[in-house]
């Protein structure tokens, strides 16, 4: 089946299926290129503790106390 | 004033050599009679320094003897952490005292963050050259 033959069928698809088709094509192309993809059921570690202000305050207080005790 | 020391970014994944360069700094940590040299990730987004569990053990620290609880964020929030103070040395610069959140995670790298690594050292990144320069903070007389 050629792309020209597919277009009318694609055009008839509901919006949600068009989005699924786009997603399918993006994933398929990425896999062909060997691009690693994120998947919904996997956990990806981001170790950076962003905005850990409470931890920062605790550590700063420890440093102050340590400085006084020296 | 001291002269800055320049380092190049390093690979973190041998299987992706040259594709995953990060600003890793070799730092020697001292605690009591123990010392260990580790690659520390310069992480300007991290609010605090983070020490993985195994490195703390290598430094002779005992978890139950660390009374100060620290609450981390992100992936590390689900694990307990303790506050510890360790002496660190970078290149031939003078020793500095660094406060770390010692996490029970063994997966995390040594993270050098805002409190208090970037309070002790001035770091200039040259991202296009995959390099950075580091200098101890200037102490006013």
N, CA and C atoms of all chains as a GROMACS GRO file, in nm:
protein
  633
    1UNK      N    1   0.085  -0.120   0.000
    1UNK     CA    2   0.000   0.000   0.000
    1UNK      C    3   0.088   0.125   0.000
    2UNK      N    4   0.054   0.217  -0.087
    2UNK     CA    5   0.137   0.338  -0.096
    2UNK      C    6   0.086   0.444   0.002
    3UNK      N    7   0.168   0.544   0.022
    3UNK     CA    8   0.132   0.653   0.113
    3UNK      C    9   0.011   0.729   0.060
    4UNK      N   10   0.004   0.743  -0.070
    4UNK     CA   11  -0.110   0.813  -0.133
    4UNK      C   12  -0.241   0.739  -0.102
    5UNK      N   13  -0.231   0.605  -0.101
    5UNK     CA   14  -0.352   0.528  -0.069
    5UNK      C   15  -0.386   0.538   0.079
    6UNK      N   16  -0.283   0.558   0.162
    6UNK     CA   17  -0.305   0.564   0.307
    6UNK      C   18  -0.368   0.695   0.352
    7UNK      N   19  -0.334   0.804   0.283
    7UNK     CA   20  -0.378   0.937   0.328
    7UNK      C   21  -0.528   0.948   0.354
    8UNK      N   22  -0.613   0.901   0.260
    8UNK     CA   23  -0.758   0.913   0.287
    8UNK      C   24  -0.799   0.840   0.415
    9UNK      N   25  -0.740   0.722   0.437
    9UNK     CA   26  -0.774   0.646   0.558
    9UNK      C   27  -0.728   0.720   0.682
   10UNK      N   28  -0.609   0.777   0.675
   10UNK     CA   29  -0.556   0.852   0.791
   10UNK      C   30  -0.645   0.972   0.821
   11UNK      N   31  -0.687   1.038   0.714
   11UNK     CA   32  -0.770   1.157   0.732
   11UNK      C   33  -0.903   1.124   0.801
   12UNK      N   34  -0.949   1.001   0.782
   12UNK     CA   35  -1.076   0.959   0.841
   12UNK      C   36  -1.062   0.924   0.989
   13UNK      N   37  -0.941   0.907   1.035
   13UNK     CA   38  -0.920   0.865   1.175
   13UNK      C   39  -0.967   0.972   1.272
   14UNK      N   40  -1.018   0.930   1.389
   14UNK     CA   41  -1.048   1.030   1.493
   14UNK      C   42  -0.919   1.093   1.545
   15UNK      N   43  -0.936   1.209   1.608
   15UNK     CA   44  -0.820   1.286   1.654
   15UNK      C   45  -0.725   1.203   1.743
   16UNK      N   46  -0.784   1.127   1.837
   16UNK     CA   47  -0.701   1.049   1.930
   16UNK      C   48  -0.616   0.948   1.855
   17UNK      N   49  -0.674   0.885   1.752
   17UNK     CA   50  -0.599   0.785   1.674
   17UNK      C   51  -0.490   0.851   1.590
   18UNK      N   52  -0.517   0.974   1.542
   18UNK     CA   53  -0.413   1.046   1.468
   18UNK      C   54  -0.293   1.073   1.559
   19UNK      N   55  -0.323   1.112   1.683
   19UNK     CA   56  -0.214   1.137   1.778
   19UNK      C   57  -0.137   1.009   1.807
   20UNK      N   58  -0.211   0.897   1.822
   20UNK     CA   59  -0.145   0.768   1.845
   20UNK      C   60  -0.056   0.730   1.727
   21UNK      N   61  -0.105   0.759   1.608
   21UNK     CA   62  -0.027   0.729   1.487
   21UNK      C   63   0.103   0.810   1.485
   22UNK      N   64   0.090   0.940   1.521
   22UNK     CA   65   0.210   1.024   1.528
   22UNK      C   66   0.309   0.968   1.628
   23UNK      N   67   0.257   0.929   1.745
   23UNK     CA   68   0.343   0.875   1.851
   23UNK      C   69   0.412   0.747   1.802
   24UNK      N   70   0.333   0.662   1.734
   24UNK     CA   71   0.388   0.537   1.682
   24UNK      C   72   0.504   0.566   1.586
   25UNK      N   73   0.483   0.662   1.496
   25UNK     CA   74   0.586   0.693   1.395
   25UNK      C   75   0.712   0.750   1.460
   26UNK      N   76   0.692   0.839   1.559
   26UNK     CA   77   0.809   0.899   1.627
   26UNK      C   78   0.891   0.790   1.697
   27UNK      N   79   0.821   0.701   1.768
   27UNK     CA   80   0.891   0.593   1.839
   27UNK      C   81   0.960   0.500   1.741
   28UNK      N   82   0.890   0.467   1.633
   28UNK     CA   83   0.946   0.376   1.534
   28UNK      C   84   1.074   0.433   1.471
   29UNK      N   85   1.068   0.561   1.435
   29UNK     CA   86   1.185   0.626   1.375
   29UNK      C   87   1.300   0.634   1.474
   30UNK      N   88   1.266   0.670   1.601
   30UNK     CA   89   1.371   0.681   1.703
   30UNK      C   90   1.439   0.547   1.726
   31UNK      N   91   1.359   0.440   1.728
   31UNK     CA   92   1.417   0.307   1.749
   31UNK      C   93   1.508   0.268   1.633
   32UNK      N   94   1.466   0.305   1.511
   32UNK     CA   95   1.552   0.277   1.395
   32UNK      C   96   1.685   0.350   1.404
   33UNK      N   97   1.679   0.472   1.463
   33UNK     CA   98   1.801   0.554   1.476
   33UNK      C   99   1.882   0.514   1.598
   34UNK      N  100   1.826   0.428   1.682
   34UNK     CA  101   1.897   0.387   1.804
   34UNK      C  102   1.893   0.493   1.913
   35UNK      N  103   1.794   0.582   1.906
   35UNK     CA  104   1.781   0.686   2.008
   35UNK      C  105   1.711   0.627   2.130
   36UNK      N  106   1.773   0.634   2.249
   36UNK     CA  107   1.707   0.579   2.367
   36UNK      C  108   1.582   0.661   2.401
   37UNK      N  109   1.474   0.591   2.433
   37UNK     CA  110   1.347   0.658   2.461
   37UNK      C  111   1.305   0.638   2.606
   38UNK      N  112   1.232   0.733   2.657
   38UNK     CA  113   1.176   0.718   2.789
   38UNK      C  114   1.048   0.636   2.778
   39UNK      N  115   1.027   0.545   2.870
   39UNK     CA  116   0.903   0.469   2.870
   39UNK      C  117   0.825   0.496   2.998
   40UNK      N  118   0.693   0.480   2.987
   40UNK     CA  119   0.605   0.520   3.096
   40UNK      C  120   0.622   0.433   3.220
   41UNK      N  121   0.660   0.307   3.203
   41UNK     CA  122   0.664   0.218   3.318
   41UNK      C  123   0.804   0.204   3.379
   42UNK      N  124   0.895   0.290   3.339
   42UNK     CA  125   1.031   0.282   3.392
   42UNK      C  126   1.059   0.401   3.484
   43UNK      N  127   1.156   0.381   3.573
   43UNK     CA  128   1.195   0.489   3.664
   43UNK      C  129   1.331   0.541   3.622
   44UNK      N  130   1.341   0.673   3.608
   44UNK     CA  131   1.467   0.733   3.566
   44UNK      C  132   1.520   0.821   3.678
   45UNK      N  133   1.637   0.787   3.730
   45UNK     CA  134   1.686   0.862   3.845
   45UNK      C  135   1.734   1.002   3.809
   46UNK      N  136   1.689   1.097   3.887
   46UNK     CA  137   1.743   1.233   3.880
   46UNK      C  138   1.792   1.263   4.020
   47UNK      N  139   1.921   1.249   4.038
   47UNK     CA  140   1.975   1.252   4.172
   47UNK      C  141   1.982   1.393   4.231
   48UNK      N  142   1.990   1.492   4.148
   48UNK     CA  143   2.007   1.629   4.197
   48UNK      C  144   1.898   1.669   4.297
   49UNK      N  145   1.934   1.695   4.422
   49UNK     CA  146   1.832   1.743   4.516
   49UNK      C  147   1.807   1.893   4.495
   50UNK      N  148   1.715   1.922   4.405
   50UNK     CA  149   1.679   2.061   4.378
   50UNK      C  150   1.596   2.115   4.495
   51UNK      N  151   1.618   2.238   4.528
   51UNK     CA  152   1.537   2.309   4.627
   51UNK      C  153   1.525   2.233   4.759
   52UNK      N  154   1.634   2.172   4.799
   52UNK     CA  155   1.636   2.102   4.929
   52UNK      C  156   1.678   2.204   5.036
   53UNK      N  157   1.595   2.305   5.053
   53UNK     CA  158   1.633   2.417   5.139
   53UNK      C  159   1.641   2.377   5.286
   54UNK      N  160   1.554   2.287   5.326
   54UNK     CA  161   1.557   2.243   5.466
   54UNK      C  162   1.689   2.171   5.494
   55UNK      N  163   1.730   2.085   5.400
   55UNK     CA  164   1.859   2.015   5.415
   55UNK      C  165   1.974   2.114   5.417
   56UNK      N  166   1.965   2.216   5.331
   56UNK     CA  167   2.072   2.316   5.325
   56UNK      C  168   2.082   2.391   5.458
   57UNK      N  169   1.968   2.428   5.514
   57UNK     CA  170   1.969   2.499   5.643
   57UNK      C  171   2.030   2.412   5.752
   58UNK      N  172   1.995   2.284   5.751
   58UNK     CA  173   2.048   2.192   5.852
   58UNK      C  174   2.201   2.182   5.841
   59UNK      N  175   2.249   2.168   5.718
   59UNK     CA  176   2.394   2.155   5.698
   59UNK      C  177   2.467   2.285   5.736
   60UNK      N  178   2.408   2.398   5.701
   60UNK     CA  179   2.471   2.526   5.737
   60UNK      C  180   2.478   2.542   5.889
   61UNK      N  181   2.372   2.500   5.957
   61UNK     CA  182   2.372   2.507   6.103
   61UNK      C  183   2.479   2.414   6.161
   62UNK      N  184   2.493   2.297   6.101
   62UNK     CA  185   2.598   2.204   6.148
   62UNK      C  186   2.737   2.267   6.132
   63UNK      N  187   2.758   2.333   6.018
   63UNK     CA  188   2.889   2.396   5.995
   63UNK      C  189   2.915   2.508   6.097
   64UNK      N  190   2.812   2.585   6.127
   64UNK     CA  191   2.828   2.694   6.226
   64UNK      C  192   2.862   2.636   6.361
   65UNK      N  193   2.790   2.535   6.403
   65UNK     CA  194   2.813   2.471   6.533
   65UNK      C  195   2.955   2.413   6.538
   66UNK      N  196   2.994   2.349   6.428
   66UNK     CA  197   3.127   2.289   6.419
   66UNK      C  198   3.235   2.396   6.433
   67UNK      N  199   3.212   2.509   6.369
   67UNK     CA  200   3.310   2.620   6.372
   67UNK      C  201   3.325   2.673   6.515
   68UNK      N  202   3.213   2.684   6.586
   68UNK     CA  203   3.216   2.734   6.724
   68UNK      C  204   3.287   2.636   6.816
   69UNK      N  205   3.266   2.508   6.793
   69UNK     CA  206   3.322   2.404   6.882
   69UNK      C  207   3.471   2.381   6.859
   70UNK      N  208   3.523   2.431   6.748
   70UNK     CA  209   3.666   2.406   6.717
   70UNK      C  210   3.758   2.477   6.816
   71UNK      N  211   4.617   3.557   4.634
   71UNK     CA  212   4.531   3.493   4.534
   71UNK      C  213   4.601   3.369   4.477
   72UNK      N  214   4.528   3.262   4.464
   72UNK     CA  215   4.584   3.141   4.405
   72UNK      C  216   4.550   3.136   4.256
   73UNK      N  217   4.624   3.052   4.187
   73UNK     CA  218   4.598   3.036   4.044
   73UNK      C  219   4.493   2.928   4.025
   74UNK      N  220   4.392   2.954   3.942
   74UNK     CA  221   4.290   2.851   3.920
   74UNK      C  222   4.351   2.725   3.857
   75UNK      N  223   4.292   2.613   3.890
   75UNK     CA  224   4.335   2.486   3.830
   75UNK      C  225   4.229   2.443   3.731
   76UNK      N  226   4.273   2.402   3.614
   76UNK     CA  227   4.180   2.367   3.506
   76UNK      C  228   4.163   2.215   3.498
   77UNK      N  229   4.042   2.173   3.481
   77UNK     CA  230   4.011   2.030   3.464
   77UNK      C  231   3.927   2.014   3.338
   78UNK      N  232   3.934   1.896   3.280
   78UNK     CA  233   3.847   1.868   3.166
   78UNK      C  234   3.730   1.780   3.212
   79UNK      N  235   3.619   1.790   3.142
   79UNK     CA  236   3.504   1.706   3.173
   79UNK      C  237   3.544   1.559   3.152
   80UNK      N  238   3.475   1.472   3.224
   80UNK     CA  239   3.506   1.330   3.213
   80UNK      C  240   3.387   1.248   3.169
   81UNK      N  241   3.416   1.130   3.116
   81UNK     CA  242   3.312   1.036   3.077
   81UNK      C  243   3.253   0.972   3.202
   82UNK      N  244   3.123   0.955   3.202
   82UNK     CA  245   3.061   0.886   3.315
   82UNK      C  246   3.019   0.745   3.276
   83UNK      N  247   3.016   0.718   3.148
   83UNK     CA  248   2.970   0.588   3.100
   83UNK      C  249   3.066   0.540   2.992
   84UNK      N  250   3.141   0.434   3.026
   84UNK     CA  251   3.244   0.386   2.934
   84UNK      C  252   3.185   0.341   2.801
   85UNK      N  253   3.057   0.297   2.804
   85UNK     CA  254   2.995   0.248   2.682
   85UNK      C  255   2.953   0.361   2.588
   86UNK      N  256   2.952   0.483   2.642
   86UNK     CA  257   2.914   0.599   2.559
   86UNK      C  258   3.027   0.701   2.560
   87UNK      N  259   3.148   0.651   2.537
   87UNK     CA  260   3.267   0.735   2.549
   87UNK      C  261   3.257   0.860   2.461
   88UNK      N  262   3.278   0.974   2.524
   88UNK     CA  263   3.277   1.101   2.452
   88UNK      C  264   3.139   1.161   2.434
   89UNK      N  265   3.034   1.085   2.471
   89UNK     CA  266   2.897   1.134   2.449
   89UNK      C  267   2.831   1.179   2.578
   90UNK      N  268   2.894   1.154   2.689
   90UNK     CA  269   2.830   1.182   2.816
   90UNK      C  270   2.927   1.252   2.910
   91UNK      N  271   2.986   1.360   2.860
   91UNK     CA  272   3.088   1.430   2.937
   91UNK      C  273   3.024   1.517   3.045
   92UNK      N  274   3.075   1.505   3.167
   92UNK     CA  275   3.025   1.584   3.278
   92UNK      C  276   3.141   1.643   3.357
   93UNK      N  277   3.108   1.746   3.433
   93UNK     CA  278   3.212   1.813   3.513
   93UNK      C  279   3.235   1.734   3.641
   94UNK      N  280   3.325   1.638   3.631
   94UNK     CA  281   3.363   1.560   3.748
   94UNK      C  282   3.497   1.613   3.802
   95UNK      N  283   3.501   1.626   3.932
   95UNK     CA  284   3.621   1.679   3.997
   95UNK      C  285   3.674   1.574   4.093
   96UNK      N  286   3.802   1.542   4.079
   96UNK     CA  287   3.863   1.448   4.173
   96UNK      C  288   3.886   1.520   4.306
   97UNK      N  289   3.828   1.466   4.411
   97UNK     CA  290   3.838   1.529   4.543
   97UNK      C  291   3.874   1.422   4.646
   98UNK      N  292   3.965   1.457   4.736
   98UNK     CA  293   4.002   1.363   4.842
   98UNK      C  294   3.930   1.403   4.970
   99UNK      N  295   3.853   1.308   5.022
   99UNK     CA  296   3.776   1.332   5.144
   99UNK      C  297   3.847   1.266   5.262
  100UNK      N  298   3.855   1.338   5.372
  100UNK     CA  299   3.921   1.287   5.493
  100UNK      C  300   3.821   1.285   5.608
  101UNK      N  301   3.825   1.178   5.683
  101UNK     CA  302   3.743   1.171   5.805
  101UNK      C  303   3.821   1.085   5.905
  102UNK      N  304   3.865   1.148   6.014
  102UNK     CA  305   3.949   1.076   6.109
  102UNK      C  306   4.077   1.031   6.040
  103UNK      N  307   4.105   0.903   6.049
  103UNK     CA  308   4.227   0.850   5.988
  103UNK      C  309   4.201   0.798   5.847
  104UNK      N  310   4.078   0.810   5.802
  104UNK     CA  311   4.043   0.757   5.671
  104UNK      C  312   4.048   0.865   5.564
  105UNK      N  313   4.082   0.823   5.445
  105UNK     CA  314   4.081   0.915   5.330
  105UNK      C  315   4.042   0.837   5.205
  106UNK      N  316   3.966   0.900   5.120
  106UNK     CA  317   3.928   0.836   4.995
  106UNK      C  318   3.918   0.944   4.886
  107UNK      N  319   3.972   0.909   4.770
  107UNK     CA  320   3.966   1.002   4.657
  107UNK      C  321   3.856   0.956   4.562
  108UNK      N  322   3.764   1.046   4.535
  108UNK     CA  323   3.646   1.010   4.455
  108UNK      C  324   3.621   1.116   4.348
  109UNK      N  325   3.552   1.078   4.239
  109UNK     CA  326   3.506   1.180   4.145
  109UNK      C  327   3.378   1.244   4.198
  110UNK      N  328   3.378   1.374   4.212
  110UNK     CA  329   3.260   1.446   4.258
  110UNK      C  330   3.198   1.519   4.140
  111UNK      N  331   3.067   1.507   4.128
  111UNK     CA  332   2.996   1.575   4.020
  111UNK      C  333   2.968   1.719   4.061
  112UNK      N  334   3.020   1.814   3.985
  112UNK     CA  335   2.992   1.955   4.012
  112UNK      C  336   2.849   1.983   3.964
  113UNK      N  337   2.759   2.002   4.059
  113UNK     CA  338   2.616   2.011   4.027
  113UNK      C  339   2.562   2.142   4.083
  114UNK      N  340   2.559   2.244   3.999
  114UNK     CA  341   2.514   2.375   4.046
  114UNK      C  342   2.365   2.375   4.080
  115UNK      N  343   2.291   2.277   4.033
  115UNK     CA  344   2.148   2.269   4.062
  115UNK      C  345   2.119   2.203   4.194
  116UNK      N  346   2.218   2.142   4.252
  116UNK     CA  347   2.197   2.072   4.379
  116UNK      C  348   2.212   2.170   4.494
  117UNK      N  349   2.114   2.173   4.582
  117UNK     CA  350   2.118   2.266   4.694
  117UNK      C  351   2.226   2.227   4.794
  118UNK      N  352   2.256   2.098   4.800
  118UNK     CA  353   2.351   2.049   4.901
  118UNK      C  354   2.453   1.952   4.840
  119UNK      N  355   2.558   1.926   4.916
  119UNK     CA  356   2.650   1.818   4.880
  119UNK      C  357   2.585   1.685   4.919
  120UNK      N  358   2.609   1.583   4.841
  120UNK     CA  359   2.552   1.451   4.872
  120UNK      C  360   2.663   1.346   4.872
  121UNK      N  361   2.662   1.265   4.976
  121UNK     CA  362   2.761   1.158   4.989
  121UNK      C  363   2.690   1.023   4.983
  122UNK      N  364   2.727   0.936   4.888
  122UNK     CA  365   2.663   0.803   4.884
  122UNK      C  366   2.703   0.720   5.006
  123UNK      N  367   2.618   0.626   5.039
  123UNK     CA  368   2.638   0.547   5.161
  123UNK      C  369   2.775   0.478   5.164
  124UNK      N  370   2.811   0.415   5.052
  124UNK     CA  371   2.935   0.336   5.051
  124UNK      C  372   3.058   0.422   5.072
  125UNK      N  373   3.056   0.544   5.024
  125UNK     CA  374   3.173   0.630   5.044
  125UNK      C  375   3.185   0.671   5.191
  126UNK      N  376   3.069   0.696   5.254
  126UNK     CA  377   3.071   0.726   5.397
  126UNK      C  378   3.130   0.611   5.478
  127UNK      N  379   3.093   0.489   5.440
  127UNK     CA  380   3.146   0.370   5.509
  127UNK      C  381   3.297   0.360   5.487
  128UNK      N  382   3.341   0.387   5.364
  128UNK     CA  383   3.485   0.384   5.335
  128UNK      C  384   3.559   0.487   5.420
  129UNK      N  385   3.490   0.593   5.458
  129UNK     CA  386   3.551   0.697   5.541
  129UNK      C  387   3.542   0.664   5.690
  130UNK      N  388   3.492   0.545   5.721
  130UNK     CA  389   3.489   0.499   5.860
  130UNK      C  390   3.370   0.551   5.938
  131UNK      N  391   3.272   0.608   5.870
  131UNK     CA  392   3.158   0.662   5.942
  131UNK      C  393   3.056   0.552   5.974
  132UNK      N  394   2.992   0.568   6.089
  132UNK     CA  395   2.889   0.472   6.132
  132UNK      C  396   2.754   0.542   6.129
  133UNK      N  397   2.661   0.485   6.054
  133UNK     CA  398   2.530   0.549   6.032
  133UNK      C  399   2.463   0.587   6.164
  134UNK      N  400   2.459   0.492   6.254
  134UNK     CA  401   2.383   0.514   6.379
  134UNK      C  402   2.449   0.618   6.470
  135UNK      N  403   2.571   0.654   6.439
  135UNK     CA  404   2.637   0.756   6.522
  135UNK      C  405   2.620   0.897   6.466
  136UNK      N  406   2.543   0.909   6.359
  136UNK     CA  407   2.520   1.041   6.300
  136UNK      C  408   2.380   1.087   6.339
  137UNK      N  409   2.370   1.180   6.434
  137UNK     CA  410   2.237   1.214   6.488
  137UNK      C  411   2.155   1.311   6.405
  138UNK      N  412   2.219   1.384   6.314
  138UNK     CA  413   2.144   1.491   6.246
  138UNK      C  414   2.074   1.440   6.121
  139UNK      N  415   1.942   1.442   6.125
  139UNK     CA  416   1.864   1.396   6.009
  139UNK      C  417   1.853   1.508   5.908
  140UNK      N  418   1.862   1.469   5.781
  140UNK     CA  419   1.852   1.566   5.671
  140UNK      C  420   1.747   1.514   5.574
  141UNK      N  421   1.660   1.604   5.529
  141UNK     CA  422   1.554   1.563   5.435
  141UNK      C  423   1.590   1.610   5.295
  142UNK      N  424   1.615   1.514   5.209
  142UNK     CA  425   1.651   1.547   5.071
  142UNK      C  426   1.526   1.552   4.983
  143UNK      N  427   1.544   1.594   4.860
  143UNK     CA  428   1.432   1.605   4.766
  143UNK      C  429   1.458   1.514   4.645
  144UNK      N  430   1.363   1.509   4.554
  144UNK     CA  431   1.378   1.429   4.432
  144UNK      C  432   1.385   1.280   4.462
  145UNK      N  433   1.462   1.208   4.380
  145UNK     CA  434   1.473   1.063   4.397
  145UNK      C  435   1.528   1.024   4.534
  146UNK      N  436   1.605   1.113   4.595
  146UNK     CA  437   1.668   1.080   4.722
  146UNK      C  438   1.576   1.104   4.842
  147UNK      N  439   1.458   1.162   4.816
  147UNK     CA  440   1.367   1.194   4.927
  147UNK      C  441   1.317   1.068   4.998
  148UNK      N  442   1.311   0.956   4.924
  148UNK     CA  443   1.253   0.834   4.984
  148UNK      C  444   1.352   0.761   5.074
  149UNK      N  445   1.477   0.807   5.075
  149UNK     CA  446   1.578   0.741   5.158
  149UNK      C  447   1.621   0.834   5.272
  150UNK      N  448   1.650   0.774   5.388
  150UNK     CA  449   1.697   0.859   5.497
  150UNK      C  450   1.836   0.916   5.467
  151UNK      N  451   1.865   1.030   5.526
  151UNK     CA  452   1.998   1.090   5.509
  151UNK      C  453   2.041   1.153   5.641
  152UNK      N  454   2.171   1.163   5.660
  152UNK     CA  455   2.227   1.223   5.782
  152UNK      C  456   2.325   1.332   5.742
  153UNK      N  457   2.332   1.434   5.824
  153UNK     CA  458   2.429   1.540   5.799
  153UNK      C  459   2.565   1.503   5.857
  154UNK      N  460   2.669   1.519   5.777
  154UNK     CA  461   2.805   1.489   5.826
  154UNK      C  462   2.900   1.598   5.776
  155UNK      N  463   3.005   1.621   5.854
  155UNK     CA  464   3.107   1.718   5.813
  155UNK      C  465   3.237   1.644   5.788
  156UNK      N  466   3.292   1.669   5.671
  156UNK     CA  467   3.409   1.597   5.623
  156UNK      C  468   3.509   1.700   5.572
  157UNK      N  469   3.637   1.668   5.584
  157UNK     CA  470   3.738   1.756   5.527
  157UNK      C  471   3.766   1.713   5.384
  158UNK      N  472   3.774   1.811   5.296
  158UNK     CA  473   3.799   1.778   5.155
  158UNK      C  474   3.918   1.854   5.100
  159UNK      N  475   3.984   1.791   5.007
  159UNK     CA  476   4.096   1.860   4.941
  159UNK      C  477   4.083   1.846   4.789
  160UNK      N  478   4.095   1.959   4.722
  160UNK     CA  479   4.093   1.963   4.577
  160UNK      C  480   4.230   2.008   4.529
  161UNK      N  481   4.289   1.931   4.438
  161UNK     CA  482   4.422   1.961   4.384
  161UNK      C  483   4.517   1.986   4.502
  162UNK      N  484   4.592   2.093   4.497
  162UNK     CA  485   4.684   2.122   4.608
  162UNK      C  486   4.634   2.239   4.692
  163UNK      N  487   4.505   2.268   4.679
  163UNK     CA  488   4.446   2.377   4.756
  163UNK      C  489   4.438   2.335   4.904
  164UNK      N  490   4.428   2.436   4.994
  164UNK     CA  491   4.414   2.402   5.136
  164UNK      C  492   4.288   2.319   5.163
  165UNK      N  493   4.293   2.243   5.271
  165UNK     CA  494   4.177   2.162   5.311
  165UNK      C  495   4.059   2.252   5.347
  166UNK      N  496   3.941   2.205   5.316
  166UNK     CA  497   3.820   2.278   5.355
  166UNK      C  498   3.723   2.182   5.422
  167UNK      N  499   3.638   2.237   5.507
  167UNK     CA  500   3.536   2.154   5.570
  167UNK      C  501   3.409   2.158   5.485
  168UNK      N  502   3.362   2.041   5.451
  168UNK     CA  503   3.244   2.030   5.365
  168UNK      C  504   3.134   1.955   5.440
  169UNK      N  505   3.014   2.010   5.434
  169UNK     CA  506   2.899   1.942   5.495
  169UNK      C  507   2.828   1.863   5.386
  170UNK      N  508   2.801   1.738   5.416
  170UNK     CA  509   2.735   1.649   5.319
  170UNK      C  510   2.606   1.594   5.377
  171UNK      N  511   2.510   1.572   5.289
  171UNK     CA  512   2.395   1.489   5.324
  171UNK      C  513   2.436   1.346   5.288
  172UNK      N  514   2.456   1.265   5.390
  172UNK     CA  515   2.498   1.125   5.369
  172UNK      C  516   2.373   1.041   5.351
  173UNK      N  517   2.352   0.995   5.228
  173UNK     CA  518   2.231   0.921   5.195
  173UNK      C  519   2.256   0.770   5.203
  174UNK      N  520   2.149   0.695   5.217
  174UNK     CA  521   2.165   0.549   5.217
  174UNK      C  522   2.174   0.493   5.076
  175UNK      N  523   2.159   0.578   4.979
  175UNK     CA  524   2.172   0.532   4.840
  175UNK      C  525   2.318   0.503   4.806
  176UNK      N  526   2.338   0.393   4.733
  176UNK     CA  527   2.472   0.364   4.683
  176UNK      C  528   2.480   0.390   4.532
  177UNK      N  529   2.368   0.432   4.474
  177UNK     CA  530   2.363   0.456   4.330
  177UNK      C  531   2.408   0.597   4.293
  178UNK      N  532   2.383   0.689   4.384
  178UNK     CA  533   2.408   0.830   4.355
  178UNK      C  534   2.559   0.857   4.350
  179UNK      N  535   2.602   0.948   4.263
  179UNK     CA  536   2.744   0.987   4.268
  179UNK      C  537   2.768   1.082   4.384
  180UNK      N  538   2.894   1.107   4.415
  180UNK     CA  539   2.924   1.216   4.508
  180UNK      C  540   2.884   1.345   4.437
  181UNK      N  541   2.794   1.419   4.498
  181UNK     CA  542   2.745   1.544   4.438
  181UNK      C  543   2.802   1.661   4.515
  182UNK      N  544   2.863   1.753   4.443
  182UNK     CA  545   2.916   1.874   4.505
  182UNK      C  546   2.822   1.988   4.467
  183UNK      N  547   2.749   2.039   4.568
  183UNK     CA  548   2.643   2.135   4.542
  183UNK      C  549   2.665   2.269   4.608
  184UNK      N  550   2.557   2.347   4.613
  184UNK     CA  551   2.566   2.486   4.661
  184UNK      C  552   2.611   2.494   4.806
  185UNK      N  553   2.550   2.416   4.895
  185UNK     CA  554   2.594   2.409   5.035
  185UNK      C  555   2.670   2.280   5.052
  186UNK      N  556   2.797   2.296   5.078
  186UNK     CA  557   2.868   2.420   5.082
  186UNK      C  558   2.988   2.421   4.985
  187UNK      N  559   2.987   2.330   4.886
  187UNK     CA  560   3.103   2.326   4.796
  187UNK      C  561   3.119   2.458   4.722
  188UNK      N  562   3.007   2.508   4.665
  188UNK     CA  563   3.017   2.631   4.586
  188UNK      C  564   3.027   2.756   4.674
  189UNK      N  565   3.017   2.737   4.805
  189UNK     CA  566   3.046   2.847   4.897
  189UNK      C  567   3.195   2.853   4.926
  190UNK      N  568   3.264   2.742   4.906
  190UNK     CA  569   3.407   2.734   4.935
  190UNK      C  570   3.496   2.752   4.812
  191UNK      N  571   3.440   2.722   4.696
  191UNK     CA  572   3.519   2.728   4.573
  191UNK      C  573   3.449   2.812   4.467
  192UNK      N  574   3.529   2.886   4.393
  192UNK     CA  575   3.478   2.956   4.275
  192UNK      C  576   3.508   2.868   4.155
  193UNK      N  577   3.406   2.844   4.076
  193UNK     CA  578   3.421   2.754   3.962
  193UNK      C  579   3.374   2.827   3.836
  194UNK      N  580   3.455   2.819   3.732
  194UNK     CA  581   3.418   2.879   3.604
  194UNK      C  582   3.409   2.768   3.499
  195UNK      N  583   3.293   2.754   3.441
  195UNK     CA  584   3.271   2.649   3.341
  195UNK      C  585   3.295   2.701   3.200
  196UNK      N  586   3.365   2.621   3.122
  196UNK     CA  587   3.385   2.650   2.980
  196UNK      C  588   3.322   2.535   2.902
  197UNK      N  589   3.190   2.539   2.895
  197UNK     CA  590   3.117   2.425   2.841
  197UNK      C  591   3.157   2.388   2.699
  198UNK      N  592   3.182   2.487   2.616
  198UNK     CA  593   3.216   2.458   2.476
  198UNK      C  594   3.351   2.389   2.464
  199UNK      N  595   3.433   2.406   2.570
  199UNK     CA  596   3.565   2.341   2.569
  199UNK      C  597   3.565   2.216   2.658
  200UNK      N  598   3.449   2.182   2.713
  200UNK     CA  599   3.436   2.068   2.805
  200UNK      C  600   3.541   2.077   2.915
  201UNK      N  601   3.549   2.194   2.977
  201UNK     CA  602   3.648   2.216   3.082
  201UNK      C  603   3.593   2.312   3.187
  202UNK      N  604   3.658   2.312   3.303
  202UNK     CA  605   3.623   2.410   3.406
  202UNK      C  606   3.748   2.445   3.485
  203UNK      N  607   3.745   2.561   3.546
  203UNK     CA  608   3.855   2.606   3.631
  203UNK      C  609   3.802   2.627   3.771
  204UNK      N  610   3.887   2.596   3.867
  204UNK     CA  611   3.842   2.603   4.007
  204UNK      C  612   3.948   2.672   4.092
  205UNK      N  613   3.899   2.746   4.189
  205UNK     CA  614   3.986   2.823   4.276
  205UNK      C  615   3.918   2.833   4.413
  206UNK      N  616   3.994   2.826   4.522
  206UNK     CA  617   3.929   2.847   4.652
  206UNK      C  618   3.872   2.988   4.660
  207UNK      N  619   3.770   3.005   4.743
  207UNK     CA  620   3.710   3.138   4.756
  207UNK      C  621   3.814   3.236   4.808
  208UNK      N  622   3.796   3.361   4.769
  208UNK     CA  623   3.887   3.465   4.817
  208UNK      C  624   3.844   3.506   4.956
  209UNK      N  625   3.936   3.493   5.050
  209UNK     CA  626   3.903   3.530   5.188
  209UNK      C  627   3.948   3.673   5.214
  210UNK      N  628   3.853   3.754   5.258
  210UNK     CA  629   3.886   3.894   5.289
  210UNK      C  630   3.974   3.899   5.412
  211UNK      N  631   4.067   3.995   5.414
  211UNK     CA  632   4.157   4.009   5.531
  211UNK      C  633   4.080   4.066   5.650
   0.00000   0.00000   0.00000
